[in-house]
């Protein structure tokens, strides 16, 4: 069991309740994937009680088909449902998952400018998300950091207040949190929405079917 202080790729990733809106506890025996240890399950503490998520899928984000950028792993409560979804039904299925987690572990270093540009392009150019809206911009501002090889990040979406979604990102001890309508789903569109061919290839791996 790996609990509230998590070490991934040699970097401390703090997921304590005081620093992380949804405390995470990894459970089970991890397995190696591309040099990254991935756990089969996790428990996420929410305002409505703990929720158990299972490893849904995993894959490598590649650039130009050959450059490995990071390992992505998705965690959902009901992985089996994704195997029955059509391509058009995938994003609604992700949205229906009240608690959702994506773990990213870098296979090469990426500077803050490149990271933000990549995310903004995926959101704005492919999925019509307004990256200048205050809450989305705040998330991108907070997540704009240099990520060295081996660094990991957790992106966690949980129910917020009054039907909103709470989005929390932890990376290299830095904490970013915002709450708003459909906010977590908007960010998850980077991996589960529309995108270039490399993203769609990763998307199939994250669906896990």
N, C-alpha and C positions, 0 to 999 in steps of 0.2 A: 504493500500500500504506500502511496506517495501522497502526503497530505500538504498542509497549508504553506509550507515553504518548499517551493519546487525548484529544482536545479535541472536545467536543460542545456545541453551543449556547452557546459562549463560556465554558464551565466546564471546568476540568481534571478529567479522570476518570482516576485513576491505576490502571493495570492492569499494573504491573511484577510480575515473579515474586516479589520479596521481600514485596510488599504484597498480592498477589493469589494465592490458592491455585491457581487455574488461569489461567496467563498467557494473554492473548488478543491475537491479531494479526488485524486486519481486512484483507481483501484484495479486490482488484478495484476497479472504478470506482464510487464512490457515486452514488446517484440521489436527487434531491430528492423528498420526500414530505411534504406539509403543512409545508414549510419545514425539515424535518429531513433530514440526509444519512444515508442508510442504505446500508451496504455489502452486496454480494451474497453474500459468504462471510466466514468467520472461521476461524482455527485456534485451538484450545484445547489447551494443554499439560496433560496429566494424568499421573498416576503410571504409567500404562500407555503413555505416548507421546502424540504430538499427534493430535488428532482434528479433521477438517475439517467444519465445519457450513455449511449453506446457508440463506439467507434463506427462511423457510417462508411467512410471511405478515405483513401489517402492517395496522394499523387505528387508529382514533381512539376512545378511551374518552370517551363523552359522558355528560353528566348532563342529565336532563330532555329528552333528545333533541336539544338545541340547543347546550348549553355544552360546548365542546371542552376536555377535561381534560389528556390526554396522548396521545402517539403510542406505541404498543406494536409491537414487531417481534420475531418469534420465529425462532429459529435451531435447526435440527435436522440430523442427519446424513442422514436419509432422508425428505425432505419428501413424496415421491410416495406413501408409504404412507398418509398422512392422507386422501388423496382417496378411498380405498377403505373408510374406516372409517364405521360407523354412529355415531349420536350416543352410544350406550352404549359403543362401542368406542374412543371418542376418548381418554378419560383413561388406559385401559390402554396405548394406543399411546404416549402421552406418557411414561408410566412405563417403557415398554420402551426408550425412548431413553436410553442411559446418560449421555450428555452433552447438556445442554439449556441454552439461553440465552434470556433475555428482556431486551430493551433497552427502557427507558421514557424518554421525553423529554417534559418538561412543556411544555404549551401555555399554561398559566396557573399562577400560584403556588398552592401548597397547604401549609397549616400542618401541623405534626406531629400534632396532635390529630385533624384531619380525615382525614389519611392513615391513621393507625392504626385509627380507627373504621371506615373503609371496608374495610380489610383484615380486621379482626376479624369484621365482619359477613359478609363473603364466606366466610371460613373456617368460622366457628362456626354461623351461621344457615343457610347453604345447603349446607355440605359436611361438617358434623359433626366438624370438626377442633377438638381441645381447645387453645384458645389460651392456656390457663394451664399447659400442660405446660412443663417447664423449657426445653427446646430451642426450641420454637415461641415461647415468651414472650421468650427471649433474642434471637431474630431480630427480633421485633416491637419490642422495646426498642431494639435497635441501629439499626433502620431508621426509628425514629420521629424524623424531622427535618423542618424546614421545607425545602421544595423550591421554589425560585423558578422563574419562567418561564424556560425554556431549559436548566434543569438536567437531567442525564441520570443514569440508574442502570443498572447491569448486574446481572442476577440469574442466577447460574451454578450449575447442578447437575452434579456429576461423581461417579464412583464413589468411595466412601470405603473404610475398612478393614472387613474381616469382613462384607462385604455391605451395609454402611451406605451412605448417600448423604451427600456433602459439599455443603453449600449456602453459597455466598459471595455477598455483596452489596457492591457498591462504588458510592458516590454522594458527590459533592462531597469526594472525598479520604478519606471515612470507609470503614472496612473492617469488615464483619460476617461472621463465619464460625461455623458449627456443623456437627456431624456426627451422624447418627442414622438409624434405619431409616425409609426412605420420606420423609425430611425435605424433600428438594427437591420431590418430587411433591406433598407436602402444600401447599407454598406455591404451586406452579403451579396448584393447584385454583382459586385466585382467578380465573384466566383460562381454564382448561380444564375446570373442574368445573361444578357447578350454579350458577345465579345469576339475578339480575334480567335483564329483557329487554335492557337496554343492554349488560350483560356478554356475553350470548349473541350479540348482534349483533357485538361485538368479537371474540368467539370464532370466529365464522365467518370473519372477515377474517384472523385469526391462523392458521387452518387452511390458508388460501391456495388453496382449490379452488373 
